[in-house]
Amino acid sequence: MNHNFIMSNSSFPAGKLPSADLKALISKIQQRDERLIVGPMFGEDAAILDMGDRCLIVTTDPITFATDRIGWYAVHVNANDIAVMGARPRWFFTVLLIPETRKNSNLIETIMFDLRKACDSLNISIAGGHTEITSQLDRPIVIGQMLGEVDKAKLIRKTSLVEGDLILLTHGVAIEGTAILAREKSNILRDKIPSKQLAKAENYLFEPGISVVEAALTAAETGEVHAMHDPTEGGLLSGLYELAEAAGLGLRVLQNRIHVLPETQTICTALGVDPLRLIASGALLIGTTPADAPKIAATLEARGIHTTVVAEARNIGEGRVIEHDGSLTPLVPSERDEIARLF
């Protein structure tokens, strides 16, 4: 069978498809509807559909690494993808796959409780989905799809990032990865870090939390925002690379300015994990003008959201590099998230 392209490898490790192979697959997809403003595209978080004076934003993401509170994860990671386009998340659809070996009503009710609670916290309607008992699974899986809408004039796309823009980072890294590791590897970490620190890391799921909806919509209302991105699988460095790739720009990452949360650093050190390449939902990257960056940062800080400049958009001819203690190294996307490697 001729697929008209060659994958880089016939088998892959767990995690995202390698970027080169993903680009090869996407390149063969033909756009058949002129109302599809943005379809499959490396670095973009969601599809954009033209609905007249408004745009409908659609995204989908599964929860596969975590086994605890997966309903909460599913709603928030999908809502984040909507908010970074400047849109308000409105409607959630979910597919819930339950292993045959764990087909009990308590498990399903617990997941659905978290789905409802997370949707209620963001005023999102659960609009439909599918639930089934599935063979050959060793853990429950939730696949979420979120829809949102935004006025055309307020739509934010990564392709609008321009040379000279500053990239702000909210909170720090890596909130989601820290929560997952604290919850899924607690049996190992109990002997390596203080119990209070482990408990605080487990609660990262809720405080500071993995949602960037408030931060994204606040930034969009405060100043001139050209692009936003929520770094997820592959961590902050992959998120920064995706942001630059979507806009076709160079990037200088200022590593000394990146805030690694205390519990994140402790857990990553204990497990031999790179916090900058660890799944990072809860952080938000905001591309804005040098003139508006201070205003946006101050507004977010006033709401308790720590914000700092961590990168500068450059001409593509300057490349994509990480500046650290006076030296420069290439910025490359993570081919595998640290959690996938560890698990």
N, C-alpha and C positions, 0 to 999 in steps of 0.2 A: 504494500500500500504506500503510495507516494503522498506525503503530507506537505511537500514543497518547502520544508525547512528541516534542519538537523538540530536535535536537542543536544546539549553539551554532554549529557550523561544519560544512560538508560535507567539509572536508579538514583534516588535523591534521599538525603537524610530528612528527618522530621522537621517541619517548619515551612516557611515561605518557599515557594519555588525560586531558585536563583534568578537574579534580576535579568541576566542575559537571556535565559530561557523564557521568562515571562514576556520580555519585550518581543521575542521571536513569535510567540503565540499571538500576542495582541496585534502585531503587524499584519496578520493575515485576516483580521476581522474587518469586514466591509460595512460601512455605515449605510443603512438603507432608508433612514428616516431623517429628513431635514430638521425635524423638531428636536432631534437628539443633539444638543449643543456640545455636550461632553459625554463620550462613551468610554470604553476601556482605554485607560491611559496610565502609563507608569508614573507613579508619584501623586496622582489625583486620588482623593478620598471617596468620591461619589460621582454618580452620573447626574447630568443636568438636562432636564426636559423643558422645552419652551411651551408655556401654558398661556401665552398672550402677554398680559402685563406682568405676569409673575412667572417664576421658575419653580418647577417641582424638582426636589433633590432626593435622590434614592441611593441608598448604600446597603451593603450586606456584609456581615462578619460572623464567623463562628467563634465559640469559646472551646478551645481544645486542650490548652495547657492545664488550666485550673480544674479542680473537681469540687471545690467548696464555693458556695455562693455564686454559682455560675449564672443564675438568672440576673443577679445584680450586675455582673460583668457585662452580660450580653446587651442589656439596655444601654448602659453608659458608653461602651465603646462604639456602638452604632450611632448614638445621639451625638457623640463628639464629631464623627465624620460629617454630620449634617451641619453642625454649628460652625465648623471651620470654613464653610462656604458662605457664611453670613446669614444662614437660614435658621429658623426656629424648628426643632424636631417636633413632629405632630402625631404620626401614626406608626405603630410598631407591629410587625408580623414576626412570628417565631415558629421554628421547627424544633421540636423537642424529641430527641432520640434516646430511648431508655434501654439499657442492656437487658437481655432476657434474665440474667442472673440477679438483677436488682429491680425487678418489676413489682415494686410495692407502692402503694398509694401514698405513703408518707414522703418518699423521695420526690414523687411528682408534685405533691402539694407544696413541699418546701421550695422547689424550684419556681413554681407558679407564684408563690407568696413573694419571693424576691423579685420576680418580673413585675408583679403588680406594684410593689413598694417602690421600685426604681422608677417606674412609669409615673406613679403618683407624684414623686418628688420633682419631676420635670413637666408635669401637666401634659403627659403623652397618653394617647388612647391606644390600648391594645386592640388592634383591628382584625386580627385573624391569625391563622397559622395551621399547624399540623402536629399531632403527637402520636408516637407509635413506639411499640416494643420492638427492638431491632436486634437481630442475631449478630454474633461475632463482634460485639463491642465489649470493651473492658471497663468503660466509664460512660456516664451520661454526656451527651453533647447537645449544646444549644446553638442553633443557627438563627441569627437575628437579621431582620430587614427593617430599616427605618426610612420613613418618608418625611420630608419637611418642605417648607415653601418660603420663598423670599421674593421681594420686589426686584424686578430686573435691575434697577439702578443700584441696588444694594448687594448684588451678587459679588462674591469674592472668589477669584480663581488664582491658583498658583502661577499661572502663566503671566499674571500682571505684576509680579515682582520685577523691580527694575534695578539696574546698576546704581550703587550708592545707598540702597536701602539698608537699614539696620534690622537685625533679627533679634527679637526679644524672646526670652524663655521665662515662663511662669513656674512658680514653685521650685522646680529642680527635678533631678532624676534620682532613681527611677521608681515612681510611686507604685505602679501596678506590679512590676517585677519584684519589688520588695515584699509586697503583700502576698504574692503567690509563693515566693520562697519561704517566707515566715510561716505560712499556713501548710504548705505541702512538704516542707523539709524540717518541720519543728522537732522531730525526733533526733535529728542530727544537730540542729542549732542549739538545743537546750544545754548541751555540754560545752558549747563554744562561746555563747554570749549571755549577758545577764538576762534574767527572766523578764524584768521590766522593759528592757529594750526589745525583746522578742514580742512581748504583748503589744507594745506601741507599733511595731512593724506590722503585726497582723491587722491592726486597726487602720493602717494606711488606706485600706479599701474604702474607708468612710471619712478619715481625717488624715491628711488633707483631702482624700477622695480621688477617684479616677475620672471624674467629670470635668470637662473644660467648657461646658456650655455657657455658664455665667461669664467666664473670663473672655471667651470668644465674642459673645454678643456685646459685652461691655466695651471691649477694644474697638469693635466695629462702629459703635455709637460714639466713641470718644474722639477718634482721629482718623487720619487717612491711612487705612489699612489696605495694602496691596495683595497680601497673601497670608494664609494661615495654614498650619499643619499640626496634627497631633501625632507625635512620634510614637509608634506602637512597636510591632515586632521588628527586631533589629536595633532598637534603642534610639537614643538621641542622634548618634552619628548617622545612622541610616535615614532618620527623619530629615536631617539637614541636607543630606545628599539628595534625597527625593525632592525637596523643595527647590534646590538649585537645578536639578535635572529637568523638572517640569518647566522652569522658566528659561532654560538654556543659558544659565549664567555661571560664572565662577563664584567661589565662596571662600572667605577666610574665617575659620572657626577659631574663636578666642578661648582656648580650653581653660585657661586660668580663671575665667569668669563664670564657668559652668558650676552651678551649685549642686553638689551631690549631697543628698539628704543624709543626716548622721546615721540613722539606722540602716540605710542603704549601704553606706560605706562599710559599716561593721559586718553586715551579713555577706556582702560581696567579698570582703577580705577573708572571712571565715570559710567561704565556699570556693574561693579562687575564681571569682566572676568579675568581668569587666562591667562596671555600672553604666558606662557610656554606650554599651551594646546590649543592654538589658531592656526588655519590653517596658515601655515608658508611658502608657496611658496615664493621664492626670497632669502631664506637662503640656504646654501649648507653645508653639512657635508662631510668632507674629512678625510679618515683614511690613515695615512701615518707613516713612521718611525720617531722616535725621531730625527734622523740625518737630515732628509729632511724637517721636519715640519717648521723650521725657514726659509729655502730657499723658500718654497712654500708661506708661509705667507708674506714674504718680496716682492715677485713678485706680489702677488695679491694686497698688500698695494700700491705698485707703480702704479697700475692701478686704484687706488681709491676704492678698495674693502677691507673694514675693515675686518681683520681676526684674530682670537684668538683661543687658545686651550681651549676646554670646557669639554673634557672627555679623559679617558685613558682606553684602552682595557685591561682587566684582565683575569686571569684564571676563568673559569666558577664556580669553587669552592668558589671564593670570592663574587659571587653574582652580582647583578646589583643594584647599590645604588646611591643615590644623596647625595653628601657632601655639607652641607650648614652651615656656621658659626660653624664648628667643630662637627656637628652632622650628623648622617647618617640615611636616610630614604629609603625604597625600591623604585626602579624605576619600575613603572608599566605603561603599555600603557593606553592611554585615551580610554575609551569605547565609548565616545561621544565627538566630537569636541565642543569647547565652542560656536561657532557660531550656531551649530545645537541646542544646549541647549537654547541659547538666543532667537533664532527665533521660 
